[in-house]
Amino acid sequence: MNPANADTLELNVGKMLKGQYMGGTQETVRFHGQGDIKVAPREDILALAFTVEDIAVAKSAGKSAIGARRDY
């Protein structure tokens, strides 16, 4: 993965992870970064930001890009 095209997961303890959003539930977010998949509880997440390329891919696949940046 090209770091310039990475999503960013910001935790409320100040840690920021670059990687790829892998999905999640109402309670957790799965994020692939630093060589493994991390599962973060929603209450530990300050923000999740997607790259512009991810939004373009979602639009071309016919998916909504609404909510491309969410603050938890």
C-alpha atoms as an extended CHARMM CRD file, in Angstrom:
* protein
*
        72  EXT
         1         1  MET       CA              0.0000000000        0.0000000000        0.0000000000  PROA      1               0.0000000000
         2         2  ASN       CA              1.2660000000        3.4260000000       -0.8910000000  PROA      2               0.0000000000
         3         3  PRO       CA              1.4260000000        5.5030000000        2.3460000000  PROA      3               0.0000000000
         4         4  ALA       CA              0.2560000000        8.5510000000        0.3950000000  PROA      4               0.0000000000
         5         5  ASN       CA             -2.9920000000        6.6960000000       -0.3410000000  PROA      5               0.0000000000
         6         6  ALA       CA             -3.5240000000        5.4170000000        3.2120000000  PROA      6               0.0000000000
         7         7  ASP       CA             -6.5770000000        5.9310000000        5.3680000000  PROA      7               0.0000000000
         8         8  THR       CA             -6.0020000000        7.4080000000        8.8230000000  PROA      8               0.0000000000
         9         9  LEU       CA             -7.3880000000        6.1290000000       12.1120000000  PROA      9               0.0000000000
        10        10  GLU       CA             -6.9550000000        8.5900000000       14.9780000000  PROA      10              0.0000000000
        11        11  LEU       CA             -7.4070000000        7.2670000000       18.4850000000  PROA      11              0.0000000000
        12        12  ASN       CA             -8.5270000000        9.4800000000       21.3550000000  PROA      12              0.0000000000
        13        13  VAL       CA             -5.2020000000        8.8540000000       23.1590000000  PROA      13              0.0000000000
        14        14  GLY       CA             -3.4170000000       10.7990000000       20.4030000000  PROA      14              0.0000000000
        15        15  LYS       CA             -2.1180000000        7.8440000000       18.3620000000  PROA      15              0.0000000000
        16        16  MET       CA             -2.6030000000        7.9790000000       14.5730000000  PROA      16              0.0000000000
        17        17  LEU       CA             -2.4630000000        4.9040000000       12.3580000000  PROA      17              0.0000000000
        18        18  LYS       CA             -2.0200000000        4.8950000000        8.5840000000  PROA      18              0.0000000000
        19        19  GLY       CA             -3.4190000000        1.9340000000        6.7160000000  PROA      19              0.0000000000
        20        20  GLN       CA             -6.6660000000        0.6520000000        5.2690000000  PROA      20              0.0000000000
        21        21  TYR       CA            -10.1560000000        0.6550000000        6.7510000000  PROA      21              0.0000000000
        22        22  MET       CA            -11.4040000000       -2.9380000000        6.6820000000  PROA      22              0.0000000000
        23        23  GLY       CA            -14.9590000000       -2.4540000000        7.9380000000  PROA      23              0.0000000000
        24        24  GLY       CA            -16.5560000000       -2.7110000000       11.3030000000  PROA      24              0.0000000000
        25        25  THR       CA            -19.6980000000       -2.8900000000       13.3680000000  PROA      25              0.0000000000
        26        26  GLN       CA            -21.6230000000       -0.4460000000       15.5430000000  PROA      26              0.0000000000
        27        27  GLU       CA            -19.1640000000       -1.2470000000       18.3420000000  PROA      27              0.0000000000
        28        28  THR       CA            -15.7910000000       -1.6420000000       16.5810000000  PROA      28              0.0000000000
        29        29  VAL       CA            -13.6680000000       -0.6450000000       13.5680000000  PROA      29              0.0000000000
        30        30  ARG       CA            -11.2610000000       -3.0200000000       11.8020000000  PROA      30              0.0000000000
        31        31  PHE       CA             -8.1540000000       -1.3300000000       10.4190000000  PROA      31              0.0000000000
        32        32  HSD       CA             -5.1880000000       -2.8800000000        8.5970000000  PROA      32              0.0000000000
        33        33  GLY       CA             -2.0220000000       -1.0070000000        9.4480000000  PROA      33              0.0000000000
        34        34  GLN       CA              1.5340000000       -1.6550000000       10.5720000000  PROA      34              0.0000000000
        35        35  GLY       CA              1.4580000000       -5.2380000000        9.3170000000  PROA      35              0.0000000000
        36        36  ASP       CA             -1.6560000000       -6.5250000000       11.0670000000  PROA      36              0.0000000000
        37        37  ILE       CA             -5.3760000000       -5.9380000000       11.5160000000  PROA      37              0.0000000000
        38        38  LYS       CA             -6.3650000000       -4.0130000000       14.6070000000  PROA      38              0.0000000000
        39        39  VAL       CA             -9.8690000000       -3.9480000000       16.0580000000  PROA      39              0.0000000000
        40        40  ALA       CA            -10.5930000000       -0.6820000000       17.8590000000  PROA      40              0.0000000000
        41        41  PRO       CA            -13.6220000000       -0.1200000000       20.0710000000  PROA      41              0.0000000000
        42        42  ARG       CA            -15.6500000000        2.8190000000       18.8070000000  PROA      42              0.0000000000
        43        43  GLU       CA            -15.2610000000        4.7150000000       22.0810000000  PROA      43              0.0000000000
        44        44  ASP       CA            -11.4530000000        4.7000000000       21.5470000000  PROA      44              0.0000000000
        45        45  ILE       CA            -11.7130000000        6.3760000000       18.1010000000  PROA      45              0.0000000000
        46        46  LEU       CA            -11.5120000000       10.1220000000       17.6320000000  PROA      46              0.0000000000
        47        47  ALA       CA            -11.6350000000       10.1610000000       13.8060000000  PROA      47              0.0000000000
        48        48  LEU       CA            -11.4730000000        7.9600000000       10.7350000000  PROA      48              0.0000000000
        49        49  ALA       CA            -10.4170000000        9.6850000000        7.5080000000  PROA      49              0.0000000000
        50        50  PHE       CA            -10.5010000000        8.1180000000        4.0620000000  PROA      50              0.0000000000
        51        51  THR       CA             -8.2810000000        9.0540000000        1.1380000000  PROA      51              0.0000000000
        52        52  VAL       CA             -9.6350000000       10.7660000000       -1.9570000000  PROA      52              0.0000000000
        53        53  GLU       CA             -8.7530000000        7.6770000000       -3.9990000000  PROA      53              0.0000000000
        54        54  ASP       CA            -10.9910000000        5.5260000000       -1.7680000000  PROA      54              0.0000000000
        55        55  ILE       CA            -13.9080000000        7.8980000000       -2.3350000000  PROA      55              0.0000000000
        56        56  ALA       CA            -13.3500000000        7.8230000000       -6.1160000000  PROA      56              0.0000000000
        57        57  VAL       CA            -13.2970000000        4.0090000000       -6.0700000000  PROA      57              0.0000000000
        58        58  ALA       CA            -16.5220000000        3.9210000000       -4.0380000000  PROA      58              0.0000000000
        59        59  LYS       CA            -18.2260000000        6.2750000000       -6.4860000000  PROA      59              0.0000000000
        60        60  SER       CA            -17.0580000000        4.2820000000       -9.5200000000  PROA      60              0.0000000000
        61        61  ALA       CA            -18.3980000000        1.1090000000       -7.8750000000  PROA      61              0.0000000000
        62        62  GLY       CA            -21.7720000000        2.7840000000       -7.4350000000  PROA      62              0.0000000000
        63        63  LYS       CA            -21.4360000000        3.1060000000       -3.6630000000  PROA      63              0.0000000000
        64        64  SER       CA            -22.1280000000        6.2310000000       -1.6620000000  PROA      64              0.0000000000
        65        65  ALA       CA            -19.1780000000        8.3650000000       -0.6430000000  PROA      65              0.0000000000
        66        66  ILE       CA            -21.2940000000       10.0920000000        1.9920000000  PROA      66              0.0000000000
        67        67  GLY       CA            -19.6710000000        9.6730000000        5.3750000000  PROA      67              0.0000000000
        68        68  ALA       CA            -16.2200000000        9.3470000000        3.8740000000  PROA      68              0.0000000000
        69        69  ARG       CA            -14.9260000000       11.1230000000        6.9370000000  PROA      69              0.0000000000
        70        70  ARG       CA            -16.5370000000       10.2720000000       10.2120000000  PROA      70              0.0000000000
        71        71  ASP       CA            -15.7340000000       11.5450000000       13.6570000000  PROA      71              0.0000000000
        72        72  TYR       CA            -16.6010000000        9.0230000000       16.3000000000  PROA      72              0.0000000000
